[in-house]
């Protein structure tokens, strides 16, 4: 790596860490939009509500989590009454996740809180720089998908 590249990487790391902290992503029991559940639970119920029924394997892939982590996550959502596990006729091996009515309501409340939080965040960015921020985040996500295991 060139010295400039190393310096850029250090700056990028510092900026991402600062954003994660400022946005509230370290809080284990609250989403950045102030909802009283983990970020993983919020994303999981959102995925199952939007595109369910899903298998746990599908959900693990979407969330980029291990199967065992998703199993525990689904246990938590089941206790909350937001998701139920179902088997399909003809294929007893797969367990399908379906959102319940309570889960659908929770997902709707999460979506509204998330929209409000992101609208507020976007309003804090000067209008003429918003697209630049969105474009930069898009590039960052693409780079992370291309190199998921590099640290």
N, CA and C atoms as an extended XYZ file, in Angstrom:
453
Properties=species:S:1:pos:R:3:atomname:S:1:resname:S:1:resid:I:1 pbc="F F F"
N         0.828       -1.181        0.000 N   UNK     1
C         0.000        0.000        0.000 CA  UNK     1
C         0.874        1.247        0.000 C   UNK     1
N         0.483        2.211       -0.765 N   UNK     2
C         1.188        3.492       -0.740 CA  UNK     2
C         0.869        4.218        0.556 C   UNK     2
N         1.723        5.137        0.919 N   UNK     3
C         1.508        5.898        2.148 CA  UNK     3
C         0.189        6.661        2.096 C   UNK     3
N        -0.147        7.257        0.935 N   UNK     4
C        -1.409        7.988        0.797 CA  UNK     4
C        -2.598        7.051        0.973 C   UNK     4
N        -2.496        5.839        0.426 N   UNK     5
C        -3.587        4.870        0.556 CA  UNK     5
C        -3.782        4.471        2.007 C   UNK     5
N        -2.660        4.279        2.723 N   UNK     6
C        -2.752        3.943        4.139 CA  UNK     6
C        -3.402        5.077        4.917 C   UNK     6
N        -3.021        6.301        4.595 N   UNK     7
C        -3.584        7.470        5.262 CA  UNK     7
C        -5.082        7.577        4.958 C   UNK     7
N        -5.456        7.352        3.708 N   UNK     8
C        -6.873        7.385        3.325 CA  UNK     8
C        -7.659        6.307        4.070 C   UNK     8
N        -7.065        5.125        4.200 N   UNK     9
C        -7.732        4.031        4.897 CA  UNK     9
C        -7.934        4.368        6.374 C   UNK     9
N        -6.959        5.004        6.986 N   UNK    10
C        -7.074        5.402        8.388 CA  UNK    10
C        -8.174        6.449        8.546 C   UNK    10
N        -8.226        7.399        7.645 N   UNK    11
C        -9.265        8.432        7.693 CA  UNK    11
C       -10.647        7.806        7.483 C   UNK    11
N       -10.762        6.902        6.509 N   UNK    12
C       -12.041        6.229        6.263 CA  UNK    12
C       -12.485        5.457        7.500 C   UNK    12
N       -11.562        4.719        8.095 N   UNK    13
C       -11.879        3.966        9.307 CA  UNK    13
C       -12.379        4.901       10.406 C   UNK    13
N       -11.705        5.993       10.614 N   UNK    14
C       -12.089        6.936       11.661 CA  UNK    14
C       -13.470        7.528       11.389 C   UNK    14
N       -13.751        7.837       10.134 N   UNK    15
C       -15.051        8.426        9.781 CA  UNK    15
C       -16.189        7.417        9.968 C   UNK    15
N       -15.937        6.169        9.586 N   UNK    16
C       -16.976        5.149        9.752 CA  UNK    16
C       -17.229        4.907       11.237 C   UNK    16
N       -16.185        4.805       12.020 N   UNK    17
C       -16.348        4.616       13.465 CA  UNK    17
C       -17.107        5.793       14.072 C   UNK    17
N       -16.761        6.996       13.673 N   UNK    18
C       -17.447        8.186       14.190 CA  UNK    18
C       -18.924        8.163       13.812 C   UNK    18
N       -19.232        7.754       12.577 N   UNK    19
C       -20.630        7.685       12.158 CA  UNK    19
C       -21.386        6.623       12.945 C   UNK    19
N       -20.791        5.450       13.099 N   UNK    20
C       -21.432        4.363       13.850 CA  UNK    20
C       -21.769        4.843       15.266 C   UNK    20
N       -20.854        5.538       15.893 N   UNK    21
C       -21.090        6.059       17.240 CA  UNK    21
C       -22.174        7.125       17.239 C   UNK    21
N       -22.044        8.094       16.333 N   UNK    22
C       -22.991        9.211       16.291 CA  UNK    22
C       -24.404        8.745       15.951 C   UNK    22
N       -24.507        7.752       15.116 N   UNK    23
C       -25.811        7.265       14.674 CA  UNK    23
C       -26.460        6.348       15.710 C   UNK    23
N       -25.669        5.878       16.668 N   UNK    24
C       -26.213        5.052       17.738 CA  UNK    24
C       -26.233        3.568       17.435 C   UNK    24
N       -25.319        3.109       16.606 N   UNK    25
C       -25.317        1.702       16.218 CA  UNK    25
C       -24.709        0.776       17.264 C   UNK    25
N       -24.088        1.316       18.301 N   UNK    26
C       -23.514        0.478       19.347 CA  UNK    26
C       -24.517        0.108       20.428 C   UNK    26
N       -25.684        0.706       20.405 N   UNK    27
C       -26.674        0.428       21.435 CA  UNK    27
C       -27.297       -0.949       21.201 C   UNK    27
N       -27.096       -1.887       22.118 N   UNK    28
C       -27.548       -3.260       21.866 CA  UNK    28
C       -29.056       -3.461       21.976 C   UNK    28
N       -29.741       -2.558       22.660 N   UNK    29
C       -31.165       -2.777       22.911 CA  UNK    29
C       -32.054       -1.651       22.390 C   UNK    29
N       -31.511       -0.886       21.436 N   UNK    30
C       -32.290        0.201       20.855 CA  UNK    30
C       -31.792        0.486       19.441 C   UNK    30
N       -32.721        0.692       18.534 N   UNK    31
C       -32.336        1.046       17.174 CA  UNK    31
C       -31.945        2.516       17.130 C   UNK    31
N       -31.226        2.943       16.097 N   UNK    32
C       -30.875        4.358       15.971 CA  UNK    32
C       -32.101        5.275       15.871 C   UNK    32
N       -33.246        4.701       15.505 N   UNK    33
C       -34.466        5.516       15.439 CA  UNK    33
C       -35.259        5.459       16.741 C   UNK    33
N       -34.631        4.902       17.807 N   UNK    34
C       -35.214        4.955       19.131 CA  UNK    34
C       -36.179        3.845       19.498 C   UNK    34
N       -36.246        2.804       18.703 N   UNK    35
C       -37.152        1.702       19.001 CA  UNK    35
C       -36.490        0.733       19.982 C   UNK    35
N       -37.247        0.186       20.927 N   UNK    36
C       -36.658       -0.645       21.994 CA  UNK    36
C       -36.405       -2.096       21.600 C   UNK    36
N       -35.546       -2.318       20.646 N   UNK    37
C       -35.128       -3.648       20.228 CA  UNK    37
C       -33.789       -3.534       19.524 C   UNK    37
N       -33.133       -4.673       19.344 N   UNK    38
C       -31.822       -4.643       18.691 CA  UNK    38
C       -31.976       -4.342       17.202 C   UNK    38
N       -30.905       -3.850       16.640 N   UNK    39
C       -30.897       -3.549       15.204 CA  UNK    39
C       -31.133       -4.828       14.407 C   UNK    39
N       -30.549       -5.934       14.856 N   UNK    40
C       -30.737       -7.211       14.157 CA  UNK    40
C       -32.201       -7.630       14.156 C   UNK    40
N       -32.872       -7.491       15.298 N   UNK    41
C       -34.295       -7.834       15.357 CA  UNK    41
C       -35.106       -6.938       14.418 C   UNK    41
N       -34.778       -5.662       14.406 N   UNK    42
C       -35.500       -4.720       13.542 CA  UNK    42
C       -35.346       -5.108       12.075 C   UNK    42
N       -34.129       -5.411       11.673 N   UNK    43
C       -33.900       -5.768       10.269 CA  UNK    43
C       -34.550       -7.114        9.937 C   UNK    43
N       -34.499       -8.036       10.863 N   UNK    44
C       -35.074       -9.361       10.604 CA  UNK    44
C       -36.580       -9.282       10.425 C   UNK    44
N       -37.289       -8.603       11.329 N   UNK    45
C       -38.747       -8.529       11.192 CA  UNK    45
C       -39.126       -7.738        9.936 C   UNK    45
N       -38.318       -6.753        9.583 N   UNK    46
C       -38.567       -5.991        8.352 CA  UNK    46
C       -38.448       -6.889        7.126 C   UNK    46
N       -37.400       -7.717        7.072 N   UNK    47
C       -37.197       -8.618        5.936 CA  UNK    47
C       -38.331       -9.631        5.808 C   UNK    47
N       -38.707      -10.237        6.929 N   UNK    48
C       -39.768      -11.254        6.877 CA  UNK    48
C       -41.101      -10.609        6.521 C   UNK    48
N       -41.343       -9.417        7.019 N   UNK    49
C       -42.581       -8.713        6.678 CA  UNK    49
C       -42.613       -8.346        5.201 C   UNK    49
N       -41.520       -7.829        4.699 N   UNK    50
C       -41.485       -7.357        3.313 CA  UNK    50
C       -41.513       -8.498        2.303 C   UNK    50
N       -40.721       -9.547        2.550 N   UNK    51
C       -40.538      -10.578        1.521 CA  UNK    51
C       -40.882      -11.982        1.979 C   UNK    51
N       -41.474      -12.122        3.168 N   UNK    52
C       -41.745      -13.460        3.699 CA  UNK    52
C       -42.869      -14.146        2.981 C   UNK    52
N       -43.049      -15.411        3.269 N   UNK    53
C       -42.241      -16.210        4.181 CA  UNK    53
C       -40.835      -16.473        3.630 C   UNK    53
N       -39.884      -16.542        4.565 N   UNK    54
C       -38.485      -16.810        4.248 CA  UNK    54
C       -38.007      -17.982        5.089 C   UNK    54
N       -37.013      -18.689        4.583 N   UNK    55
C       -36.365      -19.691        5.429 CA  UNK    55
C       -35.332      -18.981        6.294 C   UNK    55
N       -34.901      -19.645        7.355 N   UNK    56
C       -33.855      -19.063        8.195 CA  UNK    56
C       -32.568      -18.888        7.403 C   UNK    56
N       -32.305      -19.799        6.482 N   UNK    57
C       -31.102      -19.692        5.636 CA  UNK    57
C       -31.186      -18.439        4.766 C   UNK    57
N       -32.370      -18.196        4.185 N   UNK    58
C       -32.558      -16.982        3.381 CA  UNK    58
C       -32.329      -15.728        4.225 C   UNK    58
N       -32.908      -15.733        5.420 N   UNK    59
C       -32.772      -14.580        6.307 CA  UNK    59
C       -31.309      -14.376        6.703 C   UNK    59
N       -30.601      -15.455        6.988 N   UNK    60
C       -29.176      -15.367        7.328 CA  UNK    60
C       -28.398      -14.726        6.182 C   UNK    60
N       -28.684      -15.138        4.960 N   UNK    61
C       -28.001      -14.564        3.805 CA  UNK    61
C       -28.293      -13.088        3.626 C   UNK    61
N       -29.533      -12.698        3.807 N   UNK    62
C       -29.906      -11.296        3.651 CA  UNK    62
C       -29.252      -10.415        4.702 C   UNK    62
N       -29.191      -10.920        5.930 N   UNK    63
C       -28.630      -10.140        7.030 CA  UNK    63
C       -27.125      -10.313        7.183 C   UNK    63
N       -26.566      -11.274        6.426 N   UNK    64
C       -25.144      -11.588        6.484 CA  UNK    64
C       -24.742      -12.006        7.892 C   UNK    64
N       -25.560      -12.909        8.451 N   UNK    65
C       -25.320      -13.459        9.786 CA  UNK    65
C       -25.212      -14.971        9.691 C   UNK    65
N       -24.604      -15.590       10.685 N   UNK    66
C       -24.493      -17.041       10.702 CA  UNK    66
C       -25.854      -17.663       10.994 C   UNK    66
N       -25.983      -18.936       10.623 N   UNK    67
C       -27.239      -19.648       10.880 CA  UNK    67
C       -27.573      -19.679       12.366 C   UNK    67
N       -26.567      -19.906       13.215 N   UNK    68
C       -26.837      -19.985       14.652 CA  UNK    68
C       -27.278      -18.631       15.207 C   UNK    68
N       -26.700      -17.559       14.712 N   UNK    69
C       -27.110      -16.221       15.149 CA  UNK    69
C       -28.547      -15.951       14.738 C   UNK    69
N       -28.903      -16.328       13.516 N   UNK    70
C       -30.267      -16.116       13.038 CA  UNK    70
C       -31.249      -16.987       13.808 C   UNK    70
N       -30.849      -18.179       14.166 N   UNK    71
C       -31.721      -19.044       14.956 CA  UNK    71
C       -32.065      -18.385       16.288 C   UNK    71
N       -31.061      -17.822       16.952 N   UNK    72
C       -31.309      -17.111       18.222 CA  UNK    72
C       -32.152      -15.864       17.988 C   UNK    72
N       -31.893      -15.182       16.909 N   UNK    73
C       -32.646      -13.984       16.552 CA  UNK    73
C       -34.116      -14.318       16.320 C   UNK    73
N       -34.371      -15.389       15.590 N   UNK    74
C       -35.747      -15.819       15.332 CA  UNK    74
C       -36.417      -16.253       16.637 C   UNK    74
N       -35.661      -16.887       17.532 N   UNK    75
C       -36.215      -17.222       18.848 CA  UNK    75
C       -36.720      -15.958       19.546 C   UNK    75
N       -35.931      -14.888       19.491 N   UNK    76
C       -36.316      -13.622       20.130 CA  UNK    76
C       -37.573      -13.045       19.478 C   UNK    76
N       -37.640      -13.094       18.156 N   UNK    77
C       -38.806      -12.562       17.448 CA  UNK    77
C       -40.049      -13.404       17.722 C   UNK    77
N       -39.854      -14.696       17.915 N   UNK    78
C       -40.966      -15.586       18.249 CA  UNK    78
C       -41.499      -15.265       19.646 C   UNK    78
N       -40.600      -15.044       20.591 N   UNK    79
C       -41.002      -14.671       21.953 CA  UNK    79
C       -41.780      -13.349       21.926 C   UNK    79
N       -41.369      -12.427       21.087 N   UNK    80
C       -42.076      -11.144       20.958 CA  UNK    80
C       -43.450      -11.327       20.283 C   UNK    80
N       -43.651      -12.481       19.650 N   UNK    81
C       -44.895      -12.727       18.942 CA  UNK    81
C       -44.944      -12.114       17.553 C   UNK    81
N       -43.777      -11.811       16.990 N   UNK    82
C       -43.716      -11.138       15.697 CA  UNK    82
C       -43.506      -12.084       14.524 C   UNK    82
N       -42.925      -13.238       14.799 N   UNK    83
C       -42.623      -14.210       13.741 CA  UNK    83
C       -43.027      -15.583       14.248 C   UNK    83
N       -43.483      -16.415       13.320 N   UNK    84
C       -43.749      -17.810       13.665 CA  UNK    84
C       -43.038      -18.707       12.671 C   UNK    84
N       -42.622      -19.853       13.178 N   UNK    85
C       -41.983      -20.858       12.333 CA  UNK    85
C       -43.063      -21.798       11.815 C   UNK    85
N       -42.957      -22.163       10.543 N   UNK    86
C       -43.914      -23.084        9.929 CA  UNK    86
C       -43.183      -24.072        9.044 C   UNK    86
N       -43.741      -25.244        8.955 N   UNK    87
C       -43.242      -26.248        7.994 CA  UNK    87
C       -44.238      -26.283        6.849 C   UNK    87
N       -43.734      -26.542        5.677 N   UNK    88
C       -44.585      -26.630        4.494 CA  UNK    88
C       -44.855      -28.086        4.175 C   UNK    88
N       -46.047      -28.365        3.713 N   UNK    89
C       -46.377      -29.727        3.274 CA  UNK    89
C       -45.426      -30.146        2.164 C   UNK    89
N       -44.936      -31.359        2.254 N   UNK    90
C       -44.073      -31.899        1.212 CA  UNK    90
C       -42.594      -31.638        1.433 C   UNK    90
N       -42.245      -30.763        2.367 N   UNK    91
C       -40.838      -30.509        2.629 CA  UNK    91
C       -40.662      -30.243        4.119 C   UNK    91
N       -40.505      -31.300        4.879 N   UNK    92
C       -40.375      -31.188        6.320 CA  UNK    92
C       -39.018      -30.704        6.795 C   UNK    92
N       -38.066      -30.612        5.878 N   UNK    93
C       -36.715      -30.205        6.274 CA  UNK    93
C       -36.615      -28.702        6.511 C   UNK    93
N       -37.327      -27.936        5.709 N   UNK    94
C       -37.207      -26.484        5.788 CA  UNK    94
C       -38.201      -25.895        6.770 C   UNK    94
N       -37.743      -24.919        7.519 N   UNK    95
C       -38.603      -24.158        8.407 CA  UNK    95
C       -38.775      -22.779        7.778 C   UNK    95
N       -40.021      -22.399        7.605 N   UNK    96
C       -40.341      -21.110        7.002 CA  UNK    96
C       -40.719      -20.124        8.096 C   UNK    96
N       -40.299      -18.894        7.929 N   UNK    97
C       -40.612      -17.828        8.869 CA  UNK    97
C       -41.709      -16.962        8.266 C   UNK    97
N       -42.738      -16.751        9.058 N   UNK    98
C       -43.845      -15.901        8.622 CA  UNK    98
C       -44.086      -14.828        9.660 C   UNK    98
N       -44.379      -13.633        9.207 N   UNK    99
C       -44.664      -12.542       10.115 CA  UNK    99
C       -46.096      -12.697       10.640 C   UNK    99
N       -46.291      -12.364       11.902 N   UNK   100
C       -47.626      -12.385       12.498 CA  UNK   100
C       -48.258      -10.999       12.332 C   UNK   100
N       -49.508      -10.880       12.719 N   UNK   101
C       -50.153       -9.563       12.682 CA  UNK   101
C       -49.405       -8.569       13.566 C   UNK   101
N       -48.993       -9.032       14.759 N   UNK   102
C       -48.230       -8.164       15.662 CA  UNK   102
C       -46.892       -7.784       15.035 C   UNK   102
N       -46.261       -8.714       14.342 N   UNK   103
C       -45.004       -8.444       13.663 CA  UNK   103
C       -45.171       -7.459       12.528 C   UNK   103
N       -46.275       -7.569       11.814 N   UNK   104
C       -46.570       -6.638       10.718 CA  UNK   104
C       -46.747       -5.224       11.275 C   UNK   104
N       -47.440       -5.127       12.404 N   UNK   105
C       -47.624       -3.819       13.046 CA  UNK   105
C       -46.275       -3.264       13.517 C   UNK   105
N       -45.468       -4.106       14.148 N   UNK   106
C       -44.145       -3.676       14.608 CA  UNK   106
C       -43.279       -3.222       13.435 C   UNK   106
N       -43.322       -3.971       12.338 N   UNK   107
C       -42.539       -3.599       11.155 CA  UNK   107
C       -42.995       -2.247       10.607 C   UNK   107
N       -44.294       -1.994       10.631 N   UNK   108
C       -44.808       -0.706       10.184 CA  UNK   108
C       -44.343        0.437       11.069 C   UNK   108
N       -44.362        0.205       12.391 N   UNK   109
C       -43.884        1.227       13.323 CA  UNK   109
C       -42.391        1.473       13.146 C   UNK   109
N       -41.643        0.404       12.927 N   UNK   110
C       -40.208        0.545       12.673 CA  UNK   110
C       -39.950        1.338       11.398 C   UNK   110
N       -40.707        1.045       10.353 N   UNK   111
C       -40.531        1.753        9.082 CA  UNK   111
C       -40.815        3.246        9.242 C   UNK   111
N       -41.853        3.572        9.991 N   UNK   112
C       -42.188        4.986       10.212 CA  UNK   112
C       -41.088        5.678       11.020 C   UNK   112
N       -40.608        5.032       12.077 N   UNK   113
C       -39.540        5.619       12.896 CA  UNK   113
C       -38.256        5.764       12.086 C   UNK   113
N       -37.960        4.750       11.272 N   UNK   114
C       -36.760        4.788       10.432 CA  UNK   114
C       -36.856        5.926        9.422 C   UNK   114
N       -38.012        6.079        8.785 N   UNK   115
C       -38.198        7.146        7.800 CA  UNK   115
C       -38.022        8.519        8.454 C   UNK   115
N       -38.569        8.686        9.645 N   UNK   116
C       -38.430        9.963       10.343 CA  UNK   116
C       -36.969       10.243       10.685 C   UNK   116
N       -36.262        9.226       11.160 N   UNK   117
C       -34.847        9.395       11.539 CA  UNK   117
C       -34.003        9.759       10.333 C   UNK   117
N       -34.209        9.068        9.208 N   UNK   118
C       -33.414        9.347        8.017 CA  UNK   118
C       -33.790       10.679        7.382 C   UNK   118
N       -35.048       11.062        7.452 N   UNK   119
C       -35.451       12.380        6.953 CA  UNK   119
C       -34.766       13.476        7.744 C   UNK   119
N       -34.743       13.312        9.066 N   UNK   120
C       -34.079       14.280        9.933 CA  UNK   120
C       -32.583       14.353        9.632 C   UNK   120
N       -31.981       13.202        9.446 N   UNK   121
C       -30.556       13.148        9.130 CA  UNK   121
C       -30.276       13.835        7.793 C   UNK   121
N       -31.097       13.537        6.815 N   UNK   122
C       -30.911       14.128        5.491 CA  UNK   122
C       -31.101       15.638        5.518 C   UNK   122
N       -32.056       16.114        6.308 N   UNK   123
C       -32.290       17.555        6.415 CA  UNK   123
C       -31.099       18.285        7.025 C   UNK   123
N       -30.281       17.576        7.798 N   UNK   124
C       -29.098       18.191        8.412 CA  UNK   124
C       -27.945       18.335        7.420 C   UNK   124
N       -28.084       17.723        6.247 N   UNK   125
C       -27.059       17.811        5.201 CA  UNK   125
C       -27.505       18.879        4.204 C   UNK   125
N       -26.616       19.804        3.839 N   UNK   126
C       -27.005       20.827        2.863 CA  UNK   126
C       -27.567       20.168        1.589 C   UNK   126
N       -28.636       20.724        1.074 N   UNK   127
C       -29.348       20.138       -0.066 CA  UNK   127
C       -28.430       19.867       -1.252 C   UNK   127
N       -27.480       20.757       -1.511 N   UNK   128
C       -26.606       20.591       -2.671 CA  UNK   128
C       -25.540       19.508       -2.464 C   UNK   128
N       -25.458       18.920       -1.245 N   UNK   129
C       -24.464       17.872       -0.974 CA  UNK   129
C       -25.105       16.514       -0.702 C   UNK   129
N       -26.413       16.453       -0.639 N   UNK   130
C       -27.108       15.208       -0.306 CA  UNK   130
C       -26.821       14.090       -1.308 C   UNK   130
N       -26.882       14.397       -2.585 N   UNK   131
C       -26.646       13.356       -3.587 CA  UNK   131
C       -25.218       12.842       -3.509 C   UNK   131
N       -24.274       13.706       -3.198 N   UNK   132
C       -22.881       13.295       -3.039 CA  UNK   132
C       -22.754       12.291       -1.895 C   UNK   132
N       -23.447       12.555       -0.798 N   UNK   133
C       -23.414       11.646        0.354 CA  UNK   133
C       -24.018       10.295       -0.026 C   UNK   133
N       -25.168       10.324       -0.678 N   UNK   134
C       -25.830        9.072       -1.088 CA  UNK   134
C       -24.940        8.301       -2.062 C   UNK   134
N       -24.332        8.994       -3.016 N   UNK   135
C       -23.446        8.332       -3.979 CA  UNK   135
C       -22.230        7.711       -3.283 C   UNK   135
N       -21.664        8.416       -2.320 N   UNK   136
C       -20.505        7.893       -1.602 CA  UNK   136
C       -20.888        6.645       -0.800 C   UNK   136
N       -22.031        6.667       -0.163 N   UNK   137
C       -22.482        5.489        0.590 CA  UNK   137
C       -22.753        4.313       -0.340 C   UNK   137
N       -23.293        4.588       -1.507 N   UNK   138
C       -23.539        3.531       -2.490 CA  UNK   138
C       -22.220        2.871       -2.888 C   UNK   138
N       -21.208        3.658       -3.162 N   UNK   139
C       -19.886        3.116       -3.506 CA  UNK   139
C       -19.295        2.314       -2.349 C   UNK   139
N       -19.469        2.793       -1.138 N   UNK   140
C       -18.947        2.104        0.030 CA  UNK   140
C       -19.620        0.742        0.215 C   UNK   140
N       -20.924        0.686        0.031 N   UNK   141
C       -21.656       -0.581        0.134 CA  UNK   141
C       -21.187       -1.550       -0.951 C   UNK   141
N       -21.054       -1.059       -2.170 N   UNK   142
C       -20.587       -1.913       -3.269 CA  UNK   142
C       -19.189       -2.460       -2.965 C   UNK   142
N       -18.312       -1.624       -2.450 N   UNK   143
C       -16.954       -2.074       -2.117 CA  UNK   143
C       -16.993       -3.120       -1.007 C   UNK   143
N       -17.847       -2.931       -0.023 N   UNK   144
C       -17.961       -3.897        1.070 CA  UNK   144
C       -18.478       -5.240        0.569 C   UNK   144
N       -19.399       -5.221       -0.392 N   UNK   145
C       -19.913       -6.479       -0.961 CA  UNK   145
C       -18.856       -7.188       -1.802 C   UNK   145
N       -18.010       -6.415       -2.470 N   UNK   146
C       -16.968       -7.004       -3.308 CA  UNK   146
C       -15.840       -7.610       -2.485 C   UNK   146
N       -15.610       -7.079       -1.297 N   UNK   147
C       -14.494       -7.531       -0.445 CA  UNK   147
C       -14.996       -7.776        0.989 C   UNK   147
N       -15.913       -8.730        1.178 N   UNK   148
C       -16.532       -8.910        2.495 CA  UNK   148
C       -15.599       -9.460        3.575 C   UNK   148
N       -14.567      -10.185        3.208 N   UNK   149
C       -13.732      -10.841        4.211 CA  UNK   149
C       -12.403      -10.124        4.464 C   UNK   149
N       -12.195       -9.024        3.816 N   UNK   150
C       -10.940       -8.319        4.027 CA  UNK   150
C       -11.084       -7.376        5.208 C   UNK   150
N       -10.081       -7.388        6.080 N   UNK   151
C       -10.131       -6.541        7.279 CA  UNK   151
C        -9.036       -5.520        7.242 C   UNK   151
